[in-house]
Amino acid sequence: MVVRGLQDSKGAEKPSALAPFRIPSFRYQWPADLLTSWAFEMETLILGWYVLVETDSLMLLTVFGSLQFLGTLISPMLGVAGDRVGCRAMLCSMRAFYTVQASLIMTLGLTGLLEPVFVFAIAFLMGLVRPSDLVMRNSLIGDTIPLAYLGNAMGVSRTTQDSARIVGALVGAGLFSALGIGPAYVAVASFYGLSFLLTLRVASVRAEREATDLGFVASAWRDLVDGIRYVWTTPQVLAMMWLAFLVNLTAFPICNSLLPYVAREVYSVDENGLGHLVAGYAGGALVASLIMAATGGGRRSVRMMLVAIAIWYGLLMLFGQMETKATGLPLLTLVGIAQGIGMVSMSVTLLSTVSARYRGRVQGVRMLCVYSLPLGLLIAGVVIEQIGYAATVALYSTIGLLMTALIAWKWRAALAD
């Protein structure tokens, strides 16, 4: 790990939420990540609503949502690439690609040539790359931030995603409803372009890592196999991978990609109502991130993670029974708080546990767990049509609670703080 000069000695004062900004690289990475996250969320809401309105199909909405996570299948290999060529180089390439695809949608929208088939094609291409953005940004934080500041940095970093859901929901929905998809995408493409320029200023640490940790690596495939073996033989990491797989399968589909369906079919509201739901959920997650940024996550991050995930499922069960936006929105905000605390705690534990040599690969395997989200989303689309939305949420929440308890029990020794 680099930037050793700022590590605290024993008895040093606990770092504040702003401590990570003492690192020059983080001062560029944070706004770059923020702009990318804003663009992600605006894009998801705008295109999700576009697909639902243009096709009038829940199944096609779930297909669209699933396409955005195809890249989780290749995230481990992109994690290997991050270890070999540097996470900054990977982030710059990816964010240049985002700018190009957003500009294409903007052009099609402004000229009136946009069709759902083009949206699905671009969602497929974006889905191959976009999931690995989080892999690279987290690995880069692990490379450039001292351990004493890591919990604060992850909390501050998480605010980029949570605030993005608020901005994306309110600004994206407002621009889309007022001006149409073409002008709305002018903002999306601009955010991606600015993010790319800022990422160029982030520190590159590949050379130091190669000299001190990796040495000569015979092949990327060997790197990948070593990373998977590391995960499989490290009980604490393996347990968190199963938890990540579980929440993406049974929790995130309910409070993420299905929200357009909830807004239109359950609460009978328009895209602005959807924006309020997404903003409420994101607002709760932002509160959680600020708490984690201020406290550093505390000393018992594993226990905090397990408790927060259990509360998350309990709140989701209640949320699924709400029939109006007025009653669902407050619960969705609480869901966001529980989700934020659980996921930040998981990230802090992973980054502080995993050796720097394997950090990119392990983060890549962690993103591979996200592939359970499109799987859970597609299953939910089928089940909702059979038993209804409320019953499906109750089923998913019950399975999630039971499996969380099982994972905590099976790996209780490894997960003990």
C-alpha positions as CSV (number, residue, x, y, z in Angstrom):
1,M,0.0,0.0,0.0
2,V,1.2,3.5,-0.8
3,V,1.1,6.8,1.1
4,R,2.6,5.4,4.3
5,G,3.6,8.8,5.7
6,L,0.1,9.5,7.0
7,Q,-0.4,6.3,9.1
8,D,-1.4,6.9,12.6
9,S,0.7,5.7,15.5
10,K,-0.7,4.1,18.6
11,G,-2.8,6.5,20.6
12,A,-3.2,8.9,17.7
13,E,-6.5,10.8,17.5
14,K,-9.2,9.0,15.5
15,P,-9.3,10.3,11.9
16,S,-12.2,12.4,10.8
17,A,-14.5,11.9,7.8
18,L,-12.4,14.5,5.9
19,A,-9.1,12.8,6.6
20,P,-9.0,10.9,3.3
21,F,-9.0,14.2,1.4
22,R,-5.4,14.8,2.8
23,I,-4.4,12.3,0.1
24,P,-4.0,14.3,-3.2
25,S,-5.1,11.3,-5.4
26,F,-8.4,11.0,-3.4
27,R,-9.2,14.7,-4.0
28,Y,-9.4,13.8,-7.7
29,Q,-10.9,10.4,-7.4
30,W,-13.8,11.3,-5.3
31,P,-15.3,13.9,-7.7
32,A,-14.6,11.7,-10.6
33,D,-16.4,8.8,-8.9
34,L,-19.2,11.2,-8.0
35,L,-19.8,12.3,-11.6
36,T,-19.7,8.7,-12.9
37,S,-22.2,7.6,-10.3
38,W,-24.5,10.5,-11.0
39,A,-24.4,9.6,-14.7
40,F,-25.0,5.9,-13.9
41,E,-28.1,6.6,-11.9
42,M,-29.5,9.2,-14.4
43,E,-29.0,6.7,-17.2
44,T,-30.6,3.8,-15.3
45,L,-33.7,5.8,-14.4
46,I,-34.2,7.4,-17.8
47,L,-33.7,4.2,-19.8
48,G,-35.6,2.1,-17.3
49,W,-38.7,4.4,-17.6
50,Y,-38.2,4.6,-21.4
51,V,-38.2,0.8,-21.8
52,L,-41.3,0.4,-19.5
53,V,-43.3,3.0,-21.3
54,E,-42.3,2.1,-24.8
55,T,-42.7,-1.7,-24.4
56,D,-45.3,-1.8,-21.6
57,S,-43.7,-5.0,-20.5
58,L,-42.5,-6.0,-17.0
59,M,-40.5,-8.9,-18.5
60,L,-38.6,-6.6,-20.8
61,L,-37.9,-4.2,-17.9
62,T,-36.3,-7.0,-16.0
63,V,-34.3,-8.0,-19.1
64,F,-33.1,-4.5,-19.4
65,G,-32.1,-4.4,-15.8
66,S,-30.3,-7.7,-16.1
67,L,-28.3,-6.6,-19.1
68,Q,-26.6,-4.0,-17.0
69,F,-24.9,-6.7,-14.9
70,L,-23.6,-9.0,-17.6
71,G,-20.1,-7.6,-17.0
72,T,-20.0,-9.2,-13.5
73,L,-19.1,-12.4,-15.4
74,I,-15.8,-10.8,-16.6
75,S,-15.2,-8.6,-13.5
76,P,-12.6,-11.1,-12.1
77,M,-10.5,-10.8,-15.4
78,L,-10.8,-7.0,-15.3
79,G,-9.7,-7.2,-11.7
80,V,-6.6,-9.1,-12.9
81,A,-6.0,-6.4,-15.5
82,G,-6.2,-3.8,-12.7
83,D,-3.6,-5.7,-10.8
84,R,-1.3,-5.9,-13.9
85,V,-1.7,-2.5,-15.6
86,G,-3.1,-0.4,-12.8
87,C,-6.6,0.5,-11.7
88,R,-6.3,4.1,-12.9
89,A,-5.5,3.1,-16.5
90,M,-8.5,0.7,-16.4
91,L,-10.8,3.4,-15.0
92,C,-9.7,5.9,-17.6
93,S,-10.4,3.5,-20.4
94,M,-13.8,2.5,-19.0
95,R,-14.9,6.1,-18.5
96,A,-13.9,7.1,-22.0
97,F,-16.2,4.3,-23.2
98,Y,-19.1,5.5,-21.1
99,T,-18.7,8.9,-22.6
100,V,-18.9,7.5,-26.1
101,Q,-22.0,5.4,-25.5
102,A,-23.8,8.2,-23.8
103,S,-23.0,10.5,-26.7
104,L,-24.5,7.9,-29.0
105,I,-27.8,7.8,-27.1
106,M,-27.8,11.6,-26.9
107,T,-27.4,11.9,-30.7
108,L,-30.1,9.3,-31.4
109,G,-32.4,11.0,-29.0
110,L,-31.9,14.4,-30.3
111,T,-32.4,13.3,-33.9
112,G,-35.6,11.3,-33.1
113,L,-34.0,8.0,-34.2
114,L,-33.9,6.2,-30.8
115,E,-35.7,2.9,-30.6
116,P,-35.9,0.3,-27.7
117,V,-33.7,-2.1,-29.7
118,F,-30.9,0.5,-29.7
119,V,-31.3,0.9,-25.9
120,F,-31.1,-2.8,-25.4
121,A,-28.0,-3.1,-27.6
122,I,-26.2,-0.2,-25.7
123,A,-27.3,-1.6,-22.3
124,F,-25.7,-4.9,-23.3
125,L,-22.4,-3.2,-24.2
126,M,-22.5,-1.0,-21.1
127,G,-23.3,-4.1,-19.0
128,L,-20.0,-5.7,-20.0
129,V,-18.0,-2.8,-18.5
130,R,-20.0,-0.9,-16.0
131,P,-20.1,-3.4,-13.1
132,S,-16.3,-3.3,-12.9
133,D,-16.2,0.4,-12.2
134,L,-16.7,-0.3,-8.5
135,V,-14.0,-2.9,-8.6
136,M,-11.5,-0.4,-9.9
137,R,-12.5,2.5,-7.6
138,N,-12.4,0.4,-4.5
139,S,-9.1,-1.2,-5.3
140,L,-7.6,2.2,-6.1
141,I,-8.8,3.4,-2.7
142,G,-7.2,0.4,-1.1
143,D,-3.9,1.2,-2.9
144,T,-3.8,4.9,-2.1
145,I,-5.4,5.3,1.4
146,P,-3.6,4.4,4.6
147,L,-5.2,1.7,6.7
148,A,-6.0,4.2,9.5
149,Y,-8.2,6.2,7.1
150,L,-9.7,3.2,5.2
151,G,-13.1,3.1,7.0
152,N,-13.6,6.8,6.6
153,A,-12.5,6.7,2.9
154,M,-15.0,3.9,2.1
155,G,-17.8,5.8,3.8
156,V,-17.0,9.0,2.0
157,S,-16.6,7.0,-1.3
158,R,-20.0,5.4,-0.8
159,T,-21.6,8.8,-0.7
160,T,-20.8,9.2,-4.4
161,Q,-23.2,6.3,-5.1
162,D,-25.9,7.3,-2.6
163,S,-26.0,11.0,-3.5
164,A,-26.0,9.9,-7.2
165,R,-29.3,8.0,-6.7
166,I,-30.8,11.2,-5.3
167,V,-29.4,13.4,-8.1
168,G,-30.1,10.7,-10.8
169,A,-33.7,10.3,-9.5
170,L,-34.6,13.9,-9.2
171,V,-32.6,15.6,-11.9
172,G,-32.8,12.6,-14.4
173,A,-36.5,12.3,-14.0
174,G,-37.0,16.1,-14.2
175,L,-35.0,16.5,-17.3
176,F,-36.5,13.5,-19.0
177,S,-40.1,14.5,-18.3
178,A,-39.5,18.2,-19.2
179,L,-37.2,18.0,-22.2
180,G,-37.1,14.4,-23.4
181,I,-34.4,11.8,-23.6
182,G,-32.0,13.6,-26.0
183,P,-31.5,16.8,-23.9
184,A,-31.4,14.7,-20.7
185,Y,-28.5,12.7,-22.2
186,V,-26.6,15.9,-22.8
187,A,-26.1,16.1,-19.0
188,V,-25.3,12.3,-18.8
189,A,-22.6,12.5,-21.5
190,S,-21.2,15.7,-19.9
191,F,-20.8,14.0,-16.5
192,Y,-19.0,11.0,-18.0
193,G,-16.6,13.3,-19.9
194,L,-15.7,15.4,-16.8
195,S,-15.2,12.2,-14.8
196,F,-12.8,10.9,-17.4
197,L,-10.7,14.1,-17.3
198,L,-10.6,14.0,-13.4
199,T,-9.6,10.3,-13.4
200,L,-6.5,11.2,-15.5
201,R,-5.2,13.1,-12.4
202,V,-5.6,10.2,-10.0
203,A,-2.4,8.5,-8.8
204,S,-1.1,5.4,-10.6
205,V,0.4,2.8,-8.3
206,R,1.0,-0.1,-10.6
207,A,4.8,0.2,-10.8
208,E,5.2,0.3,-7.0
209,R,3.0,-2.7,-6.6
210,E,4.9,-4.8,-9.2
211,A,8.2,-3.9,-7.6
212,T,7.2,-4.7,-4.1
213,D,4.5,-7.4,-4.4
214,L,3.8,-9.1,-7.6
215,G,7.1,-9.5,-9.4
216,F,6.8,-11.3,-12.8
217,V,3.4,-12.8,-13.5
218,A,3.3,-15.5,-16.2
219,S,-0.2,-15.1,-17.3
220,A,-3.5,-13.4,-16.5
221,W,-5.2,-16.7,-16.2
222,R,-2.8,-17.8,-13.5
223,D,-3.5,-14.6,-11.7
224,L,-7.3,-15.3,-11.9
225,V,-6.9,-18.9,-10.6
226,D,-4.7,-17.6,-7.8
227,G,-7.3,-15.0,-6.8
228,I,-10.2,-17.6,-6.8
229,R,-8.0,-20.0,-4.7
230,Y,-7.3,-17.2,-2.3
231,V,-11.0,-16.5,-1.8
232,W,-11.9,-20.1,-1.5
233,T,-9.2,-20.8,1.1
234,T,-9.8,-17.7,3.2
235,P,-12.9,-18.4,5.4
236,Q,-13.8,-14.8,6.3
237,V,-13.6,-13.7,2.6
238,L,-15.5,-16.7,1.4
239,A,-18.3,-16.0,3.9
240,M,-18.6,-12.4,2.8
241,M,-18.7,-13.6,-0.9
242,W,-21.7,-15.8,0.0
243,L,-23.4,-12.9,1.7
244,A,-22.8,-10.7,-1.3
245,F,-24.3,-13.3,-3.6
246,L,-27.3,-13.6,-1.3
247,V,-28.2,-9.9,-1.0
248,N,-27.8,-9.4,-4.7
249,L,-30.1,-12.4,-5.4
250,T,-32.8,-11.6,-2.9
251,A,-32.6,-7.9,-1.7
252,F,-31.3,-5.6,-4.4
253,P,-33.8,-6.7,-7.0
254,I,-36.7,-5.5,-4.7
255,C,-35.2,-2.1,-3.8
256,N,-33.4,-1.4,-7.1
257,S,-34.5,-2.5,-10.6
258,L,-38.1,-3.2,-9.7
259,L,-38.8,0.3,-8.4
260,P,-40.2,1.5,-11.8
261,Y,-42.7,-1.4,-11.6
262,V,-43.6,-0.5,-8.0
263,A,-44.1,3.2,-8.9
264,R,-46.3,2.5,-12.0
265,E,-48.2,-0.6,-11.1
266,V,-48.4,-0.6,-7.2
267,Y,-48.4,3.1,-6.3
268,S,-49.9,4.4,-9.6
269,V,-47.4,7.4,-9.9
270,D,-45.4,8.8,-12.9
271,E,-41.7,9.1,-13.5
272,N,-41.5,11.9,-10.9
273,G,-43.0,9.7,-8.3
274,L,-40.4,7.1,-9.2
275,G,-37.8,9.8,-8.7
276,H,-39.1,10.4,-5.2
277,L,-38.9,6.7,-4.4
278,V,-35.4,6.3,-5.6
279,A,-34.3,9.5,-3.9
280,G,-35.8,8.3,-0.6
281,Y,-34.0,5.0,-0.8
282,A,-30.8,6.8,-1.7
283,G,-31.2,9.4,1.0
284,G,-31.3,6.6,3.6
285,A,-28.2,5.1,2.1
286,L,-26.5,8.5,2.1
287,V,-27.2,8.9,5.8
288,A,-25.6,5.5,6.4
289,S,-22.5,6.4,4.4
290,L,-22.1,9.7,6.3
291,I,-22.3,7.7,9.6
292,M,-19.7,5.3,8.4
293,A,-17.5,8.1,7.1
294,A,-17.7,9.9,10.5
295,T,-17.1,6.8,12.6
296,G,-14.8,4.8,10.4
297,G,-17.1,1.9,10.7
298,G,-16.2,1.1,14.3
299,R,-14.2,-1.9,15.5
300,R,-16.8,-4.6,15.0
301,S,-17.5,-4.2,11.3
302,V,-18.4,-7.8,10.7
303,R,-21.0,-7.8,13.4
304,M,-22.4,-4.5,12.2
305,M,-22.6,-6.0,8.7
306,L,-24.6,-9.1,9.8
307,V,-27.0,-7.1,12.0
308,A,-27.6,-4.5,9.2
309,I,-28.3,-7.2,6.6
310,A,-30.8,-8.9,8.9
311,I,-32.6,-5.5,9.6
312,W,-32.5,-4.8,5.8
313,Y,-34.5,-8.0,5.1
314,G,-37.0,-7.3,7.9
315,L,-37.7,-3.8,6.5
316,L,-38.0,-5.1,3.0
317,M,-40.7,-7.5,4.2
318,L,-42.7,-4.6,5.5
319,F,-42.0,-2.4,2.5
320,G,-43.5,-5.1,0.2
321,Q,-46.8,-4.9,2.0
322,M,-47.2,-1.1,1.4
323,E,-49.8,0.0,-1.1
324,T,-49.2,3.7,-1.4
325,K,-46.2,5.9,-1.9
326,A,-46.9,7.8,1.3
327,T,-46.5,4.6,3.4
328,G,-43.8,3.0,1.2
329,L,-41.4,5.9,1.0
330,P,-40.5,6.2,4.7
331,L,-39.9,2.4,4.9
332,L,-37.8,2.6,1.7
333,T,-35.6,5.3,3.4
334,L,-35.0,3.0,6.3
335,V,-34.2,0.2,3.9
336,G,-31.5,2.5,2.4
337,I,-30.0,3.1,5.8
338,A,-29.7,-0.6,6.7
339,Q,-28.4,-1.5,3.2
340,G,-25.8,1.3,3.3
341,I,-24.4,0.2,6.7
342,G,-24.3,-3.4,5.7
343,M,-22.5,-2.9,2.4
344,V,-20.0,-0.3,3.6
345,S,-19.1,-2.6,6.5
346,M,-18.6,-5.5,4.1
347,S,-16.3,-3.3,1.9
348,V,-14.2,-2.1,4.8
349,T,-13.8,-5.7,6.1
350,L,-12.8,-7.0,2.6
351,L,-10.2,-4.2,1.9
352,S,-8.7,-4.5,5.4
353,T,-8.5,-8.3,5.3
354,V,-7.3,-9.0,1.7
355,S,-3.6,-8.8,0.8
356,A,-2.7,-6.0,-1.5
357,R,-1.3,-8.5,-4.0
358,Y,-4.8,-10.0,-4.5
359,R,-6.9,-6.9,-4.0
360,G,-8.0,-6.3,-7.6
361,R,-8.7,-10.0,-8.2
362,V,-10.7,-10.4,-4.9
363,Q,-12.8,-7.3,-5.7
364,G,-13.4,-8.8,-9.2
365,V,-14.6,-12.0,-7.6
366,R,-16.8,-9.9,-5.3
367,M,-18.4,-8.3,-8.3
368,L,-19.0,-11.7,-9.8
369,C,-21.4,-12.2,-6.9
370,V,-23.5,-9.3,-8.4
371,Y,-24.5,-11.6,-11.2
372,S,-27.0,-13.1,-8.8
373,L,-28.9,-9.8,-9.1
374,P,-30.0,-10.2,-12.7
375,L,-30.8,-13.8,-11.9
376,G,-32.9,-12.8,-8.9
377,L,-34.5,-10.0,-11.0
378,L,-35.5,-12.4,-13.8
379,I,-36.9,-14.9,-11.3
380,A,-38.8,-12.1,-9.6
381,G,-40.4,-11.0,-12.9
382,V,-41.8,-14.5,-13.4
383,V,-42.9,-15.0,-9.7
384,I,-44.6,-11.7,-9.5
385,E,-46.8,-12.6,-12.5
386,Q,-47.7,-15.9,-10.7
387,I,-48.2,-14.9,-7.0
388,G,-48.2,-11.1,-7.0
389,Y,-45.7,-8.4,-5.9
390,A,-46.3,-8.4,-2.1
391,A,-46.0,-12.2,-1.9
392,T,-42.8,-12.2,-3.9
393,V,-41.2,-9.6,-1.6
394,A,-42.2,-11.6,1.4
395,L,-40.8,-14.8,-0.1
396,Y,-37.5,-13.2,-1.1
397,S,-37.1,-11.5,2.4
398,T,-37.8,-14.7,4.2
399,I,-35.2,-16.7,2.2
400,G,-32.7,-13.9,2.7
401,L,-33.1,-13.9,6.5
402,L,-32.8,-17.6,6.8
403,M,-29.7,-17.8,4.6
404,T,-28.0,-14.9,6.4
405,A,-28.5,-16.8,9.7
406,L,-27.1,-20.0,8.1
407,I,-24.0,-18.2,6.7
408,A,-23.4,-16.5,10.0
409,W,-23.6,-19.9,11.8
410,K,-21.5,-21.9,9.4
411,W,-18.6,-19.4,9.4
412,R,-19.1,-18.1,13.0
413,A,-15.4,-18.7,13.9
414,A,-14.1,-16.8,10.9
415,L,-16.7,-14.0,11.3
416,A,-16.0,-13.4,15.0
417,D,-14.8,-9.8,15.5
